[in-house]
Amino acid sequence: MFTLNLIPSSPITFSKSTHQYFPIKRIQTPKNLAESPVFLTKSTPLNFNKIHACPFGKIQALSTKTTHLGKILENPSRKAGSHIPKAAASSESNPEGEAESVEAAAAAKSKAKTLQLALVFGFWYFQNIVFNIYNKKALNVFPFPWLLASFQLFAGSIWMLVLWSLKLQPCPKITKPFIIALLGPALFHTIGHISACVSFSKVAVSFTHVIKSSEPVFSVVFSSFLGDTYPLKVWLSILPIVLGCSLAAITEVSFNFQGLWGALISNVGFVLRNIYSKRSLQNFKEVNGLNLYGWISIISLFYLFPVAVLVE
């Protein structure tokens, strides 16, 4: 037989504040919460997944938003939109990055072009000095500047024909309008070339080279006469050139007027060649600089050689 040992239960008492059903206090939520809290009643079971008919996940999301809002209020210097995910931020910043890369590429290209131009100027000036020195040496041995100038044009013409025949340089198409457009620049090229050779035969090569360095002055003056305008800074920049050439002419030991006038006429001839080349050859932009100089040298040879034979 089984016997039951019944332990007398202790009496349980409930205070008035606990055994009565009082509504749970309203949860403090922000004003922008769409769902309003609901009071619990006797028939409402206590379910942790749902509190006041609001899913528990929404409450977590709400708490996250509230925490983030608190962080922003605590740190006002934080940039707006810094909470955006990195992928979204990077996608928005792509256009700016592309613009910066394009600007960097353009700046690099501009620097490369400037460096190339500086190298071309430096190489041209160096070769010009070497040409003047050897020209003076040749005139000391062969004192016939007109024939020497003709031979130099002949050598340049042969060199261009070799480049064209070996297809090292593309040969331009020769048309009658092109030859007519070259007649003026070739004539001024002939005047500038023979005048320089005559000047080298009369004075020291350094003096002729200094006088020929004043060519920018003639370029600005003649271009102004033909309708071009230059700012005041350009006119002020040619003053040191004029003063330097004047000082060199006064202190030159081998000074004579034939050498001075030869150098000055050479400047005029080369400046007019440059000006009329740009104006008369605008419709022949497919011809590059080397081919243009080659054809000018060929036509100048036909100008100069008959006169050189008569003079010397």
C-alpha positions, 0 to 999 in steps of 0.5 A: 500500500502506498501512503501519501505524505501530504505536507501542509502547504504554506499560505501564500499572500498577495499584496494588493499591488501584485495580485491585481491586474494593472496595465503595463506602463507604455513603452517610450517610443519616438514620435515617428513610430508608426504603430502605437503601443497597446496595453496588456489586458488579462487575456493578453498572454505574455509573449516575448516575440510580440510585445504590444502587437509589435514584432520584437524585430521591429523593436530591435530595429527601433533601438538601433536607429535610436542608438545611431541618432544618439551617436550623431547627437553626441558627435555633430562633426560627423559627416552626413552620410558617413553611415552609408555602406562603403559600397554605396559611398564608393559608387557615389564617389566614382564620378569624382574619382573619374574626373580627378583621373582625367584631370591628372592625365591631362596635366601629365600630358601637358607636362610631357608636351612642355618638356618636349617643346623645351627639348626641341628649343634647346636642340635647335639652339645648340644646332644653330650654334654649331652651324654658325661656327662651322659656317664661319670655318668654311668661309675662312677656307672658301670665301664665297658666301653666295656659292656656299649658301647655294651649296648648303641649300643643295645639300638640304634638297638632296637630304630630303630627296633621300628621305622621300625615296627611302620612305623614311619621310612621307612625300607630300602631294605636289600640286600647282596651288601648293607650289604657288603658295611656297614661292613667297616664303621660299623667296624670303627664306633665300634672302634670310639665308644668303644675308646670314652667310654674308654677315658671317664672312664680314664679322665674327660669328659671335657678333652675327649670332647676337644680332640674329638673336633679336629676331623676336623683335622683328617678329613682333614689329612686322606682325603688328604692321600686318594687323596682329596685336600684342599685350604690353608685357610682350613689348616690354619683354623685347626691351632687354633684347634690344639693349643687349644687342645694342651693347654687343654692337658697340663693344664688338671689335670686328664691327663693320656695317656690312656684317651688321646689315647682313644680320639685320636683313637676315632677321627680316627675311626669316621673320617674313618667311615665318609670317607668310608661311602661316598665312599662305599655307593654311589650306595645306595643313596636311604638310608637316614641318619637315616636308615644308622646310624641304620644299622651301629649300628646294625652291630657294635653291632655284632662286639663289644659284643663278644669282650666286653664279652671276655675283661670284 
